[in-house]
Amino acid sequence: MSTPDLAKMFAEIASHNTTQLKGFFDRIALEGDWQLVFAASYNGCVISLPAKGGGQIQLRIAARYKDNVPYLELRVQETGTGKAP
């Protein structure tokens, strides 16, 4: 993969991950009592915190490969509210 192609790919990954982090931190509720739930697997982890409006907001961090290049992928998912993220 050429240097410009790698730069473009990592710019896209960085943009995606930044958007996911912003969504995670905008939607967590850290007032009062809260509990961090953390789970790890061989290729990543999940951080789960109370969501604004109820339920949980999860940040999934996974090790991925694209064109034989390793990177971290972030995904945000809300559970327990019936709402789509």
PyMOL Python script that loads the backbone (N, CA, C, O; Angstrom):
from pymol import cmd

cmd.read_pdbstr("""\
ATOM      1  N   MET A   1       0.859  -1.173   0.000  1.00  0.00           N
ATOM      2  CA  MET A   1       0.000   0.000   0.000  1.00  0.00           C
ATOM      3  C   MET A   1       0.905   1.236   0.000  1.00  0.00           C
ATOM      4  O   MET A   1       1.873   1.302   0.757  1.00  0.00           O
ATOM      5  N   SER A   2       0.594   2.182  -0.827  1.00  0.00           N
ATOM      6  CA  SER A   2       1.424   3.381  -0.941  1.00  0.00           C
ATOM      7  C   SER A   2       1.234   4.297   0.274  1.00  0.00           C
ATOM      8  O   SER A   2       0.243   4.194   0.998  1.00  0.00           O
ATOM      9  N   THR A   3       2.190   5.178   0.477  1.00  0.00           N
ATOM     10  CA  THR A   3       2.128   6.114   1.609  1.00  0.00           C
ATOM     11  C   THR A   3       0.879   6.996   1.546  1.00  0.00           C
ATOM     12  O   THR A   3       0.212   7.167   2.566  1.00  0.00           O
ATOM     13  N   PRO A   4       0.535   7.571   0.367  1.00  0.00           N
ATOM     14  CA  PRO A   4      -0.708   8.367   0.324  1.00  0.00           C
ATOM     15  C   PRO A   4      -1.960   7.546   0.649  1.00  0.00           C
ATOM     16  O   PRO A   4      -2.877   8.041   1.304  1.00  0.00           O
ATOM     17  N   ASP A   5      -1.993   6.278   0.184  1.00  0.00           N
ATOM     18  CA  ASP A   5      -3.146   5.421   0.488  1.00  0.00           C
ATOM     19  C   ASP A   5      -3.225   5.116   1.982  1.00  0.00           C
ATOM     20  O   ASP A   5      -4.311   5.122   2.560  1.00  0.00           O
ATOM     21  N   LEU A   6      -2.070   4.849   2.610  1.00  0.00           N
ATOM     22  CA  LEU A   6      -2.043   4.621   4.057  1.00  0.00           C
ATOM     23  C   LEU A   6      -2.489   5.861   4.811  1.00  0.00           C
ATOM     24  O   LEU A   6      -3.256   5.764   5.769  1.00  0.00           O
ATOM     25  N   ALA A   7      -2.016   7.024   4.388  1.00  0.00           N
ATOM     26  CA  ALA A   7      -2.396   8.276   5.041  1.00  0.00           C
ATOM     27  C   ALA A   7      -3.902   8.492   4.940  1.00  0.00           C
ATOM     28  O   ALA A   7      -4.536   8.904   5.911  1.00  0.00           O
ATOM     29  N   LYS A   8      -4.478   8.218   3.771  1.00  0.00           N
ATOM     30  CA  LYS A   8      -5.917   8.379   3.582  1.00  0.00           C
ATOM     31  C   LYS A   8      -6.692   7.399   4.469  1.00  0.00           C
ATOM     32  O   LYS A   8      -7.672   7.777   5.112  1.00  0.00           O
ATOM     33  N   MET A   9      -6.244   6.134   4.497  1.00  0.00           N
ATOM     34  CA  MET A   9      -6.922   5.134   5.311  1.00  0.00           C
ATOM     35  C   MET A   9      -6.893   5.522   6.786  1.00  0.00           C
ATOM     36  O   MET A   9      -7.917   5.443   7.465  1.00  0.00           O
ATOM     37  N   PHE A  10      -5.736   5.939   7.287  1.00  0.00           N
ATOM     38  CA  PHE A  10      -5.653   6.294   8.701  1.00  0.00           C
ATOM     39  C   PHE A  10      -6.391   7.585   9.020  1.00  0.00           C
ATOM     40  O   PHE A  10      -6.861   7.753  10.145  1.00  0.00           O
ATOM     41  N   ALA A  11      -6.507   8.495   8.074  1.00  0.00           N
ATOM     42  CA  ALA A  11      -7.318   9.700   8.282  1.00  0.00           C
ATOM     43  C   ALA A  11      -8.797   9.315   8.422  1.00  0.00           C
ATOM     44  O   ALA A  11      -9.512   9.879   9.250  1.00  0.00           O
ATOM     45  N   GLU A  12      -9.247   8.356   7.611  1.00  0.00           N
ATOM     46  CA  GLU A  12     -10.633   7.891   7.700  1.00  0.00           C
ATOM     47  C   GLU A  12     -10.881   7.168   9.023  1.00  0.00           C
ATOM     48  O   GLU A  12     -11.919   7.363   9.655  1.00  0.00           O
ATOM     49  N   ILE A  13      -9.928   6.336   9.439  1.00  0.00           N
ATOM     50  CA  ILE A  13     -10.058   5.618  10.714  1.00  0.00           C
ATOM     51  C   ILE A  13     -10.085   6.610  11.870  1.00  0.00           C
ATOM     52  O   ILE A  13     -10.909   6.486  12.776  1.00  0.00           O
ATOM     53  N   ALA A  14      -9.187   7.597  11.846  1.00  0.00           N
ATOM     54  CA  ALA A  14      -9.130   8.598  12.913  1.00  0.00           C
ATOM     55  C   ALA A  14     -10.439   9.390  12.990  1.00  0.00           C
ATOM     56  O   ALA A  14     -10.943   9.658  14.081  1.00  0.00           O
ATOM     57  N   SER A  15     -10.981   9.760  11.839  1.00  0.00           N
ATOM     58  CA  SER A  15     -12.241  10.503  11.812  1.00  0.00           C
ATOM     59  C   SER A  15     -13.368   9.662  12.404  1.00  0.00           C
ATOM     60  O   SER A  15     -14.149  10.156  13.218  1.00  0.00           O
ATOM     61  N   HIS A  16     -13.456   8.405  12.002  1.00  0.00           N
ATOM     62  CA  HIS A  16     -14.483   7.504  12.534  1.00  0.00           C
ATOM     63  C   HIS A  16     -14.346   7.361  14.047  1.00  0.00           C
ATOM     64  O   HIS A  16     -15.330   7.489  14.776  1.00  0.00           O
ATOM     65  N   ASN A  17     -13.130   7.096  14.520  1.00  0.00           N
ATOM     66  CA  ASN A  17     -12.919   6.886  15.943  1.00  0.00           C
ATOM     67  C   ASN A  17     -13.193   8.144  16.761  1.00  0.00           C
ATOM     68  O   ASN A  17     -13.727   8.055  17.867  1.00  0.00           O
ATOM     69  N   THR A  18     -12.839   9.306  16.235  1.00  0.00           N
ATOM     70  CA  THR A  18     -13.118  10.569  16.919  1.00  0.00           C
ATOM     71  C   THR A  18     -14.624  10.780  17.059  1.00  0.00           C
ATOM     72  O   THR A  18     -15.097  11.198  18.116  1.00  0.00           O
ATOM     73  N   THR A  19     -15.373  10.495  16.006  1.00  0.00           N
ATOM     74  CA  THR A  19     -16.832  10.621  16.042  1.00  0.00           C
ATOM     75  C   THR A  19     -17.429   9.665  17.069  1.00  0.00           C
ATOM     76  O   THR A  19     -18.339  10.039  17.809  1.00  0.00           O
ATOM     77  N   GLN A  20     -16.924   8.437  17.118  1.00  0.00           N
ATOM     78  CA  GLN A  20     -17.431   7.458  18.075  1.00  0.00           C
ATOM     79  C   GLN A  20     -17.142   7.893  19.512  1.00  0.00           C
ATOM     80  O   GLN A  20     -18.012   7.773  20.374  1.00  0.00           O
ATOM     81  N   LEU A  21     -15.942   8.393  19.781  1.00  0.00           N
ATOM     82  CA  LEU A  21     -15.606   8.859  21.131  1.00  0.00           C
ATOM     83  C   LEU A  21     -16.475  10.036  21.543  1.00  0.00           C
ATOM     84  O   LEU A  21     -16.945  10.092  22.680  1.00  0.00           O
ATOM     85  N   LYS A  22     -16.695  10.977  20.631  1.00  0.00           N
ATOM     86  CA  LYS A  22     -17.539  12.131  20.937  1.00  0.00           C
ATOM     87  C   LYS A  22     -18.952  11.667  21.291  1.00  0.00           C
ATOM     88  O   LYS A  22     -19.542  12.153  22.256  1.00  0.00           O
ATOM     89  N   GLY A  23     -19.493  10.730  20.514  1.00  0.00           N
ATOM     90  CA  GLY A  23     -20.827  10.199  20.805  1.00  0.00           C
ATOM     91  C   GLY A  23     -20.891   9.503  22.146  1.00  0.00           C
ATOM     92  O   GLY A  23     -21.883   9.623  22.865  1.00  0.00           O
ATOM     93  N   PHE A  24     -19.835   8.774  22.491  1.00  0.00           N
ATOM     94  CA  PHE A  24     -19.790   8.069  23.777  1.00  0.00           C
ATOM     95  C   PHE A  24     -19.808   9.071  24.922  1.00  0.00           C
ATOM     96  O   PHE A  24     -20.641   8.960  25.821  1.00  0.00           O
ATOM     97  N   PHE A  25     -18.907  10.045  24.907  1.00  0.00           N
ATOM     98  CA  PHE A  25     -18.807  10.982  26.021  1.00  0.00           C
ATOM     99  C   PHE A  25     -19.982  11.952  26.077  1.00  0.00           C
ATOM    100  O   PHE A  25     -20.325  12.429  27.158  1.00  0.00           O
ATOM    101  N   ASP A  26     -20.607  12.256  24.939  1.00  0.00           N
ATOM    102  CA  ASP A  26     -21.794  13.115  24.947  1.00  0.00           C
ATOM    103  C   ASP A  26     -22.996  12.417  25.571  1.00  0.00           C
ATOM    104  O   ASP A  26     -23.904  13.083  26.069  1.00  0.00           O
ATOM    105  N   ARG A  27     -23.016  11.085  25.553  1.00  0.00           N
ATOM    106  CA  ARG A  27     -24.212  10.349  25.959  1.00  0.00           C
ATOM    107  C   ARG A  27     -24.097   9.645  27.298  1.00  0.00           C
ATOM    108  O   ARG A  27     -25.072   9.036  27.740  1.00  0.00           O
ATOM    109  N   ILE A  28     -22.944   9.699  27.969  1.00  0.00           N
ATOM    110  CA  ILE A  28     -22.849   9.042  29.273  1.00  0.00           C
ATOM    111  C   ILE A  28     -23.358   9.960  30.379  1.00  0.00           C
ATOM    112  O   ILE A  28     -23.292  11.184  30.272  1.00  0.00           O
ATOM    113  N   ALA A  29     -23.859   9.350  31.429  1.00  0.00           N
ATOM    114  CA  ALA A  29     -24.370  10.085  32.587  1.00  0.00           C
ATOM    115  C   ALA A  29     -23.453   9.768  33.767  1.00  0.00           C
ATOM    116  O   ALA A  29     -23.494   8.660  34.301  1.00  0.00           O
ATOM    117  N   LEU A  30     -22.636  10.719  34.172  1.00  0.00           N
ATOM    118  CA  LEU A  30     -21.681  10.478  35.250  1.00  0.00           C
ATOM    119  C   LEU A  30     -22.033  11.220  36.525  1.00  0.00           C
ATOM    120  O   LEU A  30     -21.162  11.441  37.367  1.00  0.00           O
ATOM    121  N   GLU A  31     -23.279  11.607  36.685  1.00  0.00           N
ATOM    122  CA  GLU A  31     -23.660  12.258  37.931  1.00  0.00           C
ATOM    123  C   GLU A  31     -24.145  11.205  38.923  1.00  0.00           C
ATOM    124  O   GLU A  31     -24.659  10.163  38.517  1.00  0.00           O
ATOM    125  N   GLY A  32     -23.988  11.462  40.193  1.00  0.00           N
ATOM    126  CA  GLY A  32     -24.443  10.527  41.220  1.00  0.00           C
ATOM    127  C   GLY A  32     -23.658   9.225  41.184  1.00  0.00           C
ATOM    128  O   GLY A  32     -22.493   9.192  40.789  1.00  0.00           O
ATOM    129  N   ASP A  33     -24.314   8.164  41.601  1.00  0.00           N
ATOM    130  CA  ASP A  33     -23.677   6.847  41.609  1.00  0.00           C
ATOM    131  C   ASP A  33     -23.680   6.264  40.209  1.00  0.00           C
ATOM    132  O   ASP A  33     -24.690   6.322  39.508  1.00  0.00           O
ATOM    133  N   TRP A  34     -22.565   5.710  39.806  1.00  0.00           N
ATOM    134  CA  TRP A  34     -22.484   5.022  38.530  1.00  0.00           C
ATOM    135  C   TRP A  34     -21.490   3.892  38.646  1.00  0.00           C
ATOM    136  O   TRP A  34     -20.625   3.884  39.522  1.00  0.00           O
ATOM    137  N   GLN A  35     -21.631   2.946  37.752  1.00  0.00           N
ATOM    138  CA  GLN A  35     -20.759   1.778  37.787  1.00  0.00           C
ATOM    139  C   GLN A  35     -20.172   1.560  36.404  1.00  0.00           C
ATOM    140  O   GLN A  35     -20.895   1.503  35.409  1.00  0.00           O
ATOM    141  N   LEU A  36     -18.855   1.438  36.355  1.00  0.00           N
ATOM    142  CA  LEU A  36     -18.156   1.125  35.117  1.00  0.00           C
ATOM    143  C   LEU A  36     -18.138  -0.383  34.951  1.00  0.00           C
ATOM    144  O   LEU A  36     -17.715  -1.107  35.852  1.00  0.00           O
ATOM    145  N   VAL A  37     -18.593  -0.853  33.810  1.00  0.00           N
ATOM    146  CA  VAL A  37     -18.538  -2.271  33.492  1.00  0.00           C
ATOM    147  C   VAL A  37     -17.516  -2.437  32.382  1.00  0.00           C
ATOM    148  O   VAL A  37     -17.627  -1.805  31.331  1.00  0.00           O
ATOM    149  N   PHE A  38     -16.525  -3.280  32.608  1.00  0.00           N
ATOM    150  CA  PHE A  38     -15.439  -3.451  31.656  1.00  0.00           C
ATOM    151  C   PHE A  38     -15.307  -4.927  31.321  1.00  0.00           C
ATOM    152  O   PHE A  38     -15.282  -5.769  32.218  1.00  0.00           O
ATOM    153  N   ALA A  39     -15.224  -5.239  30.050  1.00  0.00           N
ATOM    154  CA  ALA A  39     -15.012  -6.618  29.620  1.00  0.00           C
ATOM    155  C   ALA A  39     -13.911  -6.621  28.572  1.00  0.00           C
ATOM    156  O   ALA A  39     -13.849  -5.720  27.736  1.00  0.00           O
ATOM    157  N   ALA A  40     -13.063  -7.601  28.608  1.00  0.00           N
ATOM    158  CA  ALA A  40     -11.966  -7.690  27.645  1.00  0.00           C
ATOM    159  C   ALA A  40     -11.984  -9.053  26.963  1.00  0.00           C
ATOM    160  O   ALA A  40     -12.378 -10.057  27.556  1.00  0.00           O
ATOM    161  N   SER A  41     -11.553  -9.065  25.717  1.00  0.00           N
ATOM    162  CA  SER A  41     -11.411 -10.311  24.970  1.00  0.00           C
ATOM    163  C   SER A  41     -10.030 -10.313  24.326  1.00  0.00           C
ATOM    164  O   SER A  41      -9.229  -9.403  24.540  1.00  0.00           O
ATOM    165  N   TYR A  42      -9.768 -11.330  23.548  1.00  0.00           N
ATOM    166  CA  TYR A  42      -8.435 -11.455  22.955  1.00  0.00           C
ATOM    167  C   TYR A  42      -8.112 -10.320  21.977  1.00  0.00           C
ATOM    168  O   TYR A  42      -6.938 -10.025  21.757  1.00  0.00           O
ATOM    169  N   ASN A  43      -9.102  -9.694  21.401  1.00  0.00           N
ATOM    170  CA  ASN A  43      -8.814  -8.651  20.407  1.00  0.00           C
ATOM    171  C   ASN A  43      -9.435  -7.296  20.730  1.00  0.00           C
ATOM    172  O   ASN A  43      -9.481  -6.425  19.861  1.00  0.00           O
ATOM    173  N   GLY A  44      -9.918  -7.094  21.964  1.00  0.00           N
ATOM    174  CA  GLY A  44     -10.493  -5.795  22.277  1.00  0.00           C
ATOM    175  C   GLY A  44     -11.142  -5.766  23.644  1.00  0.00           C
ATOM    176  O   GLY A  44     -10.921  -6.645  24.477  1.00  0.00           O
ATOM    177  N   CYS A  45     -11.958  -4.727  23.860  1.00  0.00           N
ATOM    178  CA  CYS A  45     -12.640  -4.598  25.143  1.00  0.00           C
ATOM    179  C   CYS A  45     -13.911  -3.777  24.970  1.00  0.00           C
ATOM    180  O   CYS A  45     -14.129  -3.141  23.938  1.00  0.00           O
ATOM    181  N   VAL A  46     -14.740  -3.808  26.004  1.00  0.00           N
ATOM    182  CA  VAL A  46     -15.973  -3.027  26.046  1.00  0.00           C
ATOM    183  C   VAL A  46     -15.973  -2.240  27.347  1.00  0.00           C
ATOM    184  O   VAL A  46     -15.739  -2.800  28.418  1.00  0.00           O
ATOM    185  N   ILE A  47     -16.237  -0.936  27.253  1.00  0.00           N
ATOM    186  CA  ILE A  47     -16.418  -0.084  28.426  1.00  0.00           C
ATOM    187  C   ILE A  47     -17.880   0.337  28.416  1.00  0.00           C
ATOM    188  O   ILE A  47     -18.361   0.895  27.429  1.00  0.00           O
ATOM    189  N   SER A  48     -18.586   0.076  29.503  1.00  0.00           N
ATOM    190  CA  SER A  48     -20.014   0.352  29.575  1.00  0.00           C
ATOM    191  C   SER A  48     -20.299   1.262  30.762  1.00  0.00           C
ATOM    192  O   SER A  48     -19.868   0.987  31.882  1.00  0.00           O
ATOM    193  N   LEU A  49     -21.032   2.354  30.511  1.00  0.00           N
ATOM    194  CA  LEU A  49     -21.403   3.317  31.550  1.00  0.00           C
ATOM    195  C   LEU A  49     -22.884   3.648  31.410  1.00  0.00           C
ATOM    196  O   LEU A  49     -23.466   3.431  30.347  1.00  0.00           O
ATOM    197  N   PRO A  50     -23.505   4.173  32.470  1.00  0.00           N
ATOM    198  CA  PRO A  50     -24.906   4.583  32.369  1.00  0.00           C
ATOM    199  C   PRO A  50     -25.081   5.647  31.280  1.00  0.00           C
ATOM    200  O   PRO A  50     -24.257   6.550  31.134  1.00  0.00           O
ATOM    201  N   ALA A  51     -26.164   5.520  30.528  1.00  0.00           N
ATOM    202  CA  ALA A  51     -26.474   6.480  29.467  1.00  0.00           C
ATOM    203  C   ALA A  51     -27.442   7.533  29.982  1.00  0.00           C
ATOM    204  O   ALA A  51     -28.253   7.264  30.868  1.00  0.00           O
ATOM    205  N   LYS A  52     -27.353   8.723  29.425  1.00  0.00           N
ATOM    206  CA  LYS A  52     -28.352   9.747  29.720  1.00  0.00           C
ATOM    207  C   LYS A  52     -29.703   9.195  29.270  1.00  0.00           C
ATOM    208  O   LYS A  52     -29.809   8.665  28.164  1.00  0.00           O
ATOM    209  N   GLY A  53     -30.720   9.307  30.089  1.00  0.00           N
ATOM    210  CA  GLY A  53     -32.033   8.803  29.739  1.00  0.00           C
ATOM    211  C   GLY A  53     -32.229   7.326  30.044  1.00  0.00           C
ATOM    212  O   GLY A  53     -33.245   6.749  29.658  1.00  0.00           O
ATOM    213  N   GLY A  54     -31.280   6.705  30.728  1.00  0.00           N
ATOM    214  CA  GLY A  54     -31.418   5.304  31.107  1.00  0.00           C
ATOM    215  C   GLY A  54     -30.646   4.365  30.212  1.00  0.00           C
ATOM    216  O   GLY A  54     -30.154   4.751  29.151  1.00  0.00           O
ATOM    217  N   GLY A  55     -30.547   3.136  30.652  1.00  0.00           N
ATOM    218  CA  GLY A  55     -29.809   2.130  29.900  1.00  0.00           C
ATOM    219  C   GLY A  55     -28.309   2.295  30.058  1.00  0.00           C
ATOM    220  O   GLY A  55     -27.838   2.960  30.981  1.00  0.00           O
ATOM    221  N   GLN A  56     -27.579   1.694  29.165  1.00  0.00           N
ATOM    222  CA  GLN A  56     -26.123   1.727  29.178  1.00  0.00           C
ATOM    223  C   GLN A  56     -25.612   2.202  27.827  1.00  0.00           C
ATOM    224  O   GLN A  56     -26.239   1.963  26.795  1.00  0.00           O
ATOM    225  N   ILE A  57     -24.474   2.874  27.843  1.00  0.00           N
ATOM    226  CA  ILE A  57     -23.781   3.243  26.611  1.00  0.00           C
ATOM    227  C   ILE A  57     -22.461   2.488  26.620  1.00  0.00           C
ATOM    228  O   ILE A  57     -21.716   2.540  27.598  1.00  0.00           O
ATOM    229  N   GLN A  58     -22.177   1.792  25.539  1.00  0.00           N
ATOM    230  CA  GLN A  58     -20.983   0.960  25.476  1.00  0.00           C
ATOM    231  C   GLN A  58     -20.021   1.478  24.416  1.00  0.00           C
ATOM    232  O   GLN A  58     -20.418   1.847  23.311  1.00  0.00           O
ATOM    233  N   LEU A  59     -18.756   1.495  24.783  1.00  0.00           N
ATOM    234  CA  LEU A  59     -17.687   1.809  23.844  1.00  0.00           C
ATOM    235  C   LEU A  59     -16.937   0.511  23.604  1.00  0.00           C
ATOM    236  O   LEU A  59     -16.315  -0.033  24.517  1.00  0.00           O
ATOM    237  N   ARG A  60     -16.995   0.018  22.381  1.00  0.00           N
ATOM    238  CA  ARG A  60     -16.303  -1.217  22.016  1.00  0.00           C
ATOM    239  C   ARG A  60     -15.012  -0.848  21.291  1.00  0.00           C
ATOM    240  O   ARG A  60     -15.022  -0.088  20.323  1.00  0.00           O
ATOM    241  N   ILE A  61     -13.908  -1.397  21.773  1.00  0.00           N
ATOM    242  CA  ILE A  61     -12.597  -1.141  21.194  1.00  0.00           C
ATOM    243  C   ILE A  61     -12.080  -2.477  20.677  1.00  0.00           C
ATOM    244  O   ILE A  61     -11.924  -3.423  21.449  1.00  0.00           O
ATOM    245  N   ALA A  62     -11.816  -2.560  19.377  1.00  0.00           N
ATOM    246  CA  ALA A  62     -11.399  -3.829  18.790  1.00  0.00           C
ATOM    247  C   ALA A  62     -10.155  -3.652  17.933  1.00  0.00           C
ATOM    248  O   ALA A  62      -9.995  -2.646  17.243  1.00  0.00           O
ATOM    249  N   ALA A  63      -9.289  -4.635  17.989  1.00  0.00           N
ATOM    250  CA  ALA A  63      -8.119  -4.676  17.113  1.00  0.00           C
ATOM    251  C   ALA A  63      -8.573  -5.220  15.760  1.00  0.00           C
ATOM    252  O   ALA A  63      -9.229  -6.259  15.691  1.00  0.00           O
ATOM    253  N   ARG A  64      -8.227  -4.524  14.702  1.00  0.00           N
ATOM    254  CA  ARG A  64      -8.634  -4.913  13.350  1.00  0.00           C
ATOM    255  C   ARG A  64      -7.429  -4.855  12.415  1.00  0.00           C
ATOM    256  O   ARG A  64      -6.379  -4.306  12.748  1.00  0.00           O
ATOM    257  N   TYR A  65      -7.618  -5.438  11.242  1.00  0.00           N
ATOM    258  CA  TYR A  65      -6.625  -5.351  10.171  1.00  0.00           C
ATOM    259  C   TYR A  65      -7.325  -4.909   8.905  1.00  0.00           C
ATOM    260  O   TYR A  65      -8.434  -5.358   8.617  1.00  0.00           O
ATOM    261  N   LYS A  66      -6.692  -4.038   8.151  1.00  0.00           N
ATOM    262  CA  LYS A  66      -7.177  -3.645   6.831  1.00  0.00           C
ATOM    263  C   LYS A  66      -5.958  -3.538   5.936  1.00  0.00           C
ATOM    264  O   LYS A  66      -5.015  -2.808   6.243  1.00  0.00           O
ATOM    265  N   ASP A  67      -5.977  -4.258   4.845  1.00  0.00           N
ATOM    266  CA  ASP A  67      -4.831  -4.292   3.928  1.00  0.00           C
ATOM    267  C   ASP A  67      -3.546  -4.642   4.671  1.00  0.00           C
ATOM    268  O   ASP A  67      -2.495  -4.045   4.434  1.00  0.00           O
ATOM    269  N   ASN A  68      -3.646  -5.627   5.579  1.00  0.00           N
ATOM    270  CA  ASN A  68      -2.501  -6.104   6.379  1.00  0.00           C
ATOM    271  C   ASN A  68      -1.918  -5.044   7.303  1.00  0.00           C
ATOM    272  O   ASN A  68      -0.757  -5.140   7.701  1.00  0.00           O
ATOM    273  N   VAL A  69      -2.709  -4.040   7.646  1.00  0.00           N
ATOM    274  CA  VAL A  69      -2.264  -2.984   8.559  1.00  0.00           C
ATOM    275  C   VAL A  69      -3.141  -3.035   9.810  1.00  0.00           C
ATOM    276  O   VAL A  69      -4.364  -2.948   9.701  1.00  0.00           O
ATOM    277  N   PRO A  70      -2.539  -3.176  11.001  1.00  0.00           N
ATOM    278  CA  PRO A  70      -3.340  -3.213  12.225  1.00  0.00           C
ATOM    279  C   PRO A  70      -3.814  -1.813  12.638  1.00  0.00           C
ATOM    280  O   PRO A  70      -3.109  -0.826  12.425  1.00  0.00           O
ATOM    281  N   TYR A  71      -5.005  -1.737  13.224  1.00  0.00           N
ATOM    282  CA  TYR A  71      -5.526  -0.480  13.755  1.00  0.00           C
ATOM    283  C   TYR A  71      -6.582  -0.789  14.803  1.00  0.00           C
ATOM    284  O   TYR A  71      -7.047  -1.925  14.899  1.00  0.00           O
ATOM    285  N   LEU A  72      -6.963   0.202  15.585  1.00  0.00           N
ATOM    286  CA  LEU A  72      -8.044   0.065  16.560  1.00  0.00           C
ATOM    287  C   LEU A  72      -9.316   0.671  15.993  1.00  0.00           C
ATOM    288  O   LEU A  72      -9.299   1.770  15.437  1.00  0.00           O
ATOM    289  N   GLU A  73     -10.409  -0.046  16.137  1.00  0.00           N
ATOM    290  CA  GLU A  73     -11.713   0.443  15.695  1.00  0.00           C
ATOM    291  C   GLU A  73     -12.587   0.677  16.920  1.00  0.00           C
ATOM    292  O   GLU A  73     -12.662  -0.179  17.803  1.00  0.00           O
ATOM    293  N   LEU A  74     -13.241   1.818  16.979  1.00  0.00           N
ATOM    294  CA  LEU A  74     -14.145   2.149  18.081  1.00  0.00           C
ATOM    295  C   LEU A  74     -15.582   2.134  17.574  1.00  0.00           C
ATOM    296  O   LEU A  74     -15.866   2.611  16.476  1.00  0.00           O
ATOM    297  N   ARG A  75     -16.475   1.589  18.373  1.00  0.00           N
ATOM    298  CA  ARG A  75     -17.904   1.583  18.083  1.00  0.00           C
ATOM    299  C   ARG A  75     -18.658   1.950  19.342  1.00  0.00           C
ATOM    300  O   ARG A  75     -18.282   1.535  20.438  1.00  0.00           O
ATOM    301  N   VAL A  76     -19.725   2.729  19.195  1.00  0.00           N
ATOM    302  CA  VAL A  76     -20.567   3.104  20.327  1.00  0.00           C
ATOM    303  C   VAL A  76     -21.933   2.471  20.130  1.00  0.00           C
ATOM    304  O   VAL A  76     -22.497   2.515  19.036  1.00  0.00           O
ATOM    305  N   GLN A  77     -22.464   1.879  21.199  1.00  0.00           N
ATOM    306  CA  GLN A  77     -23.764   1.224  21.147  1.00  0.00           C
ATOM    307  C   GLN A  77     -24.516   1.535  22.438  1.00  0.00           C
ATOM    308  O   GLN A  77     -23.943   1.486  23.526  1.00  0.00           O
ATOM    309  N   GLU A  78     -25.781   1.851  22.310  1.00  0.00           N
ATOM    310  CA  GLU A  78     -26.621   2.106  23.482  1.00  0.00           C
ATOM    311  C   GLU A  78     -27.519   0.892  23.693  1.00  0.00           C
ATOM    312  O   GLU A  78     -28.121   0.391  22.743  1.00  0.00           O
ATOM    313  N   THR A  79     -27.611   0.420  24.931  1.00  0.00           N
ATOM    314  CA  THR A  79     -28.434  -0.752  25.236  1.00  0.00           C
ATOM    315  C   THR A  79     -29.416  -0.435  26.366  1.00  0.00           C
ATOM    316  O   THR A  79     -29.170   0.438  27.199  1.00  0.00           O
ATOM    317  N   GLY A  80     -30.503  -1.145  26.372  1.00  0.00           N
ATOM    318  CA  GLY A  80     -31.463  -1.017  27.459  1.00  0.00           C
ATOM    319  C   GLY A  80     -32.428   0.150  27.343  1.00  0.00           C
ATOM    320  O   GLY A  80     -33.185   0.418  28.275  1.00  0.00           O
ATOM    321  N   THR A  81     -32.415   0.861  26.193  1.00  0.00           N
ATOM    322  CA  THR A  81     -33.338   1.983  26.031  1.00  0.00           C
ATOM    323  C   THR A  81     -34.273   1.802  24.860  1.00  0.00           C
ATOM    324  O   THR A  81     -35.272   2.515  24.755  1.00  0.00           O
ATOM    325  N   GLY A  82     -33.976   0.861  23.970  1.00  0.00           N
ATOM    326  CA  GLY A  82     -34.786   0.679  22.778  1.00  0.00           C
ATOM    327  C   GLY A  82     -34.498   1.700  21.700  1.00  0.00           C
ATOM    328  O   GLY A  82     -35.153   1.706  20.658  1.00  0.00           O
ATOM    329  N   LYS A  83     -33.509   2.578  21.941  1.00  0.00           N
ATOM    330  CA  LYS A  83     -33.146   3.602  20.960  1.00  0.00           C
ATOM    331  C   LYS A  83     -31.953   3.122  20.139  1.00  0.00           C
ATOM    332  O   LYS A  83     -31.080   2.421  20.651  1.00  0.00           O
ATOM    333  N   ALA A  84     -31.922   3.499  18.877  1.00  0.00           N
ATOM    334  CA  ALA A  84     -30.748   3.238  18.046  1.00  0.00           C
ATOM    335  C   ALA A  84     -29.681   4.280  18.389  1.00  0.00           C
ATOM    336  O   ALA A  84     -30.014   5.421  18.707  1.00  0.00           O
ATOM    337  N   PRO A  85     -28.399   3.898  18.328  1.00  0.00           N
ATOM    338  CA  PRO A  85     -27.336   4.868  18.656  1.00  0.00           C
ATOM    339  C   PRO A  85     -27.238   5.986  17.653  1.00  0.00           C
ATOM    340  O   PRO A  85     -26.395   6.872  17.796  1.00  0.00           O
TER     341      PRO A  85
END
""", "prot")
cmd.dss("prot")
cmd.show_as("cartoon", "prot")
cmd.util.cbc("prot")
cmd.orient("prot")
